[in-house]
Amino acid sequence: MNILLDGLLVLSNHWHIVVGVLLILLLGYGAVSPVLKAISKDNLTAAEHFSFSIGGCLLPVSLGTLFIFSQGVFHRTGMSIFIVLTIMSLGAFLLHYRMKKTPVQGPKLPLLALISIFFVSIFFRLTFVSKAIVPLYFDSAEHYRIIQNLLEVYKSSESIFRSSLPVSRYYHLGFHLLAAVLTAAVQGDVKDTILILGQIILAIIPIPIFFIIRHETKSDNAGLLAVLLASFGWYMPAYAVNWGKYPALTSLVVIQFVSSIAYIAFQYRNGPSKQWGLFAILGLGIFISSLIHTRSAIIIGIAFASWIAAKWWCNSPKSIRSLILCLMLGGMLIGVIFVQSSDILKAVFDPYIRNGFLFTSIILLLSPFAFKAFPHMALSSTLAIFFLLSSLFVPVVRLLPGYGYLTLLDRPFVEMILYFPLSLLGGLGYAGLEQYLLDTQQKRGNFYKGVRILANSSLLGLILLNAFVNYNFYPSDCCKIVSYDDLVAFDWIDKNLPLDSRILVSTTELRVLASNVSEGYVGADAGIWIPSLANRQTFGLPDTLDFGQQSTFDMLCKYEITYIYVGGTKQSFDDSQLRNHPDWYQTVLFLPKARVYEIICIP
Amino acid sequence: MKQKRFAIGIAIFVALTIMGVWGYKVFINANSKPAHPSPTGSQPVLDITYCGADPSGLCVVSCGVETEGGMLVNFITPGLSFPDFYLKIRWHGNEIVYECQRVEGFPTSISCVGEQIPLGETIELEVFSKTEDHLIAKGSLVISSLALPTPITVSTTKISPTPPSQATPTATAVNSYPSYP
């Protein structure tokens, strides 16, 4: 019952942001939908078309965002994105109107089911916002700061090309521009807009999977099963909002759209279809997804490589196909063992084995049916899992300026994206089972019809039951680094400390690579939010710093650090050391979960 | 005939878009006006308690102290429309008024500042609406979290600090807490 009340509370408090974001996405849908309809020559069912188009709705929105930010001629207002998207939708509508149309095909029930899943999912996911003070974890503080900065550029109506980028080392420009434009359009607060946009993105992510599965298998049930698996089968990808992985989550929508477009291009490769249009949208999709999150280019590359390799396998002589399959499965097993043996990487399986064993094992049981009925796509999905895990070990040294040792993908990204190939496998496996039971029914009678209906309803029922019983829609305690005490402390700092204060905050090492190499230091508690919410400069030092040492005190004085902030996480500074030296560190604000100490340096 | 349908289609599309955007903007403007319903005498007075793990209603998050010896009492309100208020604390026959302000950017979080009261004391709190001076909520609490702590000796691992030449310095210690837990 609480979940319903919390959902309603968020809707009543932030309805204008929810409606505004949905309206913008709807206009994006309106712009991309007629184009896709024209390209697919109306060969899709209503549900397929909805699923395909909703995956592409971010393309016109992102293009509109880029256009608005790049031009410095017109004065920008909150309405700018609405105007640009309306013009785009109108253009697309005119294009489609001039073409020969056929009536919408297929039953309407799957479309209704998809729309229901989408809106119900939005409602339940919004409950997350009711318990989040600010977007979670340290990444979010950085997103907030950059979006706030871009919002000022937006308000100045100056071209982004004439402005300096918010930070030198950063690669999520597409997401930050999008969030800044949405914030301006809905006239909302940056933190609320990020939180709500994130939850709406989570509701969109599973929908495009329906298109690929339905188009490949011609089974609406299989498509819906894949959508439900991606929505509520595992706690990923939704859990990534706890990590503030908003750009990565947003890129997932576009990655899936790019996969759908590439799939359609492959399907229509021999027909007189609008190939140039498909490739133009494909290129645009790759560009936009890379702009939103650079590493999505690698995911798209992996999907492409998997598809090609699977195609090659399908065309190979039967004798060597089994051998290659065995080699691949063996390689995958070795990969799993390697990942499990690494302390840093083994968490990659947590959502799928430790906590999501039920659905992963169902998919494993269904996979023989997937390989039998849809070998190309089933193998592509399996290869994608193998390549994703392998990418954790492929070093990339000095490819990006400012970065040292990296791997193709890091653990959190792989952990959050494994749901995609697994959901595809689940959908294919289910469709394979359905086909098998249908064939058996035709051969052996109506008993198998009952088995088919039972399999169908029990699988869908199991996922829904899991969603209502086990699924956690609320923020995880793991990643809440800001408490209400911190908010009061920020307000107090803003009103009471000198503007030129230099505040020391706690940091911790970021370790997400197989090599266990530290990628640098990141904020460890709410102190990371001080520049954004209290407008004071901060400096980071490791949370293990010993404040009892004379050398520490001398160093802080030497670098003119004037205050120390101690938040309420496990990785905050140990303030018992500060309290033991009242001659060096004086308490100026004391709250149970937030303290500020002044450093008493002798000039 | 075809041209007529085309024109009607365009007109409907444009009208719907304009109505949608206009309606949305109207609602935004309506929503941006502050709504502070004033409680009347007939409305029940709310109970003030410490906030639990899942705060609901008007509750006290924490008490604290600041530089000048003042005391902070921090509240969470049940919603954005909760009226602005001030706090009255009764303690040992004294009546102290605390000024309360919304935390900037977080309108459901409210901080009240006033005279300090020693740890462990039981206090009577009364919350009054600023606009109509009505009693909104009251309760009795023990000041438990407030403390300017006395020094405690804790044994710690000695680690050499790294000079903060940059905002994020080089590593000095390995932390066992996982990244992205």
Chai-1 contact restraints between the chains, C-beta under 6 A:
chainA,res_idxA,chainB,res_idxB,connection_type,confidence,min_distance_angstrom,max_distance_angstrom,comment,restraint_id
A,N13,B,L80,contact,1.0,0.0,6.0,A-B,restraint_1
A,H16,B,I28,contact,1.0,0.0,6.0,A-B,restraint_2
A,H16,B,N31,contact,1.0,0.0,6.0,A-B,restraint_3
A,L23,B,Y24,contact,1.0,0.0,6.0,A-B,restraint_4
A,F82,B,V21,contact,1.0,0.0,6.0,A-B,restraint_5
A,T86,B,T17,contact,1.0,0.0,6.0,A-B,restraint_6
A,Q187,B,I28,contact,1.0,0.0,6.0,A-B,restraint_7
A,W243,B,Y180,contact,1.0,0.0,6.0,A-B,restraint_8
A,P412,B,Y180,contact,1.0,0.0,6.0,A-B,restraint_9
A,C478,B,P181,contact,1.0,0.0,6.0,A-B,restraint_10
A,Y484,B,V61,contact,1.0,0.0,6.0,A-B,restraint_11
A,Y484,B,S109,contact,1.0,0.0,6.0,A-B,restraint_12
A,D485,B,S62,contact,1.0,0.0,6.0,A-B,restraint_13
A,L487,B,V103,contact,1.0,0.0,6.0,A-B,restraint_14
A,L487,B,F106,contact,1.0,0.0,6.0,A-B,restraint_15
A,L487,B,S109,contact,1.0,0.0,6.0,A-B,restraint_16
A,V488,B,N74,contact,1.0,0.0,6.0,A-B,restraint_17
A,V488,B,S111,contact,1.0,0.0,6.0,A-B,restraint_18
A,D491,B,V103,contact,1.0,0.0,6.0,A-B,restraint_19
A,D491,B,E104,contact,1.0,0.0,6.0,A-B,restraint_20
A,T507,B,T168,contact,1.0,0.0,6.0,A-B,restraint_21
A,T508,B,N175,contact,1.0,0.0,6.0,A-B,restraint_22
A,E509,B,A171,contact,1.0,0.0,6.0,A-B,restraint_23
A,E509,B,N175,contact,1.0,0.0,6.0,A-B,restraint_24
A,L510,B,S179,contact,1.0,0.0,6.0,A-B,restraint_25
A,R511,B,S179,contact,1.0,0.0,6.0,A-B,restraint_26
A,V512,B,S179,contact,1.0,0.0,6.0,A-B,restraint_27
A,S518,B,A171,contact,1.0,0.0,6.0,A-B,restraint_28
A,G520,B,T168,contact,1.0,0.0,6.0,A-B,restraint_29
A,Y521,B,T168,contact,1.0,0.0,6.0,A-B,restraint_30
A,F539,B,P164,contact,1.0,0.0,6.0,A-B,restraint_31
A,F539,B,A167,contact,1.0,0.0,6.0,A-B,restraint_32
A,G540,B,A167,contact,1.0,0.0,6.0,A-B,restraint_33
A,G540,B,T168,contact,1.0,0.0,6.0,A-B,restraint_34
A,L541,B,P164,contact,1.0,0.0,6.0,A-B,restraint_35
A,L541,B,P169,contact,1.0,0.0,6.0,A-B,restraint_36
A,P542,B,T172,contact,1.0,0.0,6.0,A-B,restraint_37
A,P542,B,A173,contact,1.0,0.0,6.0,A-B,restraint_38
A,T544,B,I159,contact,1.0,0.0,6.0,A-B,restraint_39
A,T544,B,A173,contact,1.0,0.0,6.0,A-B,restraint_40
A,L545,B,P161,contact,1.0,0.0,6.0,A-B,restraint_41
A,D546,B,T156,contact,1.0,0.0,6.0,A-B,restraint_42
A,D546,B,K158,contact,1.0,0.0,6.0,A-B,restraint_43
A,D546,B,I159,contact,1.0,0.0,6.0,A-B,restraint_44
A,T552,B,P161,contact,1.0,0.0,6.0,A-B,restraint_45
A,M555,B,P161,contact,1.0,0.0,6.0,A-B,restraint_46
A,M555,B,P163,contact,1.0,0.0,6.0,A-B,restraint_47
A,Y559,B,P164,contact,1.0,0.0,6.0,A-B,restraint_48
A,Q571,B,Y177,contact,1.0,0.0,6.0,A-B,restraint_49
A,S576,B,I152,contact,1.0,0.0,6.0,A-B,restraint_50
A,S576,B,V154,contact,1.0,0.0,6.0,A-B,restraint_51
A,R579,B,P149,contact,1.0,0.0,6.0,A-B,restraint_52
A,R579,B,P151,contact,1.0,0.0,6.0,A-B,restraint_53
A,N580,B,P151,contact,1.0,0.0,6.0,A-B,restraint_54
A,V588,B,T67,contact,1.0,0.0,6.0,A-B,restraint_55
A,L589,B,E66,contact,1.0,0.0,6.0,A-B,restraint_56
A,F590,B,G64,contact,1.0,0.0,6.0,A-B,restraint_57
A,F590,B,V65,contact,1.0,0.0,6.0,A-B,restraint_58
A,F590,B,L148,contact,1.0,0.0,6.0,A-B,restraint_59
A,L591,B,S62,contact,1.0,0.0,6.0,A-B,restraint_60
A,L591,B,G64,contact,1.0,0.0,6.0,A-B,restraint_61
A,P592,B,S62,contact,1.0,0.0,6.0,A-B,restraint_62
A,P592,B,S145,contact,1.0,0.0,6.0,A-B,restraint_63
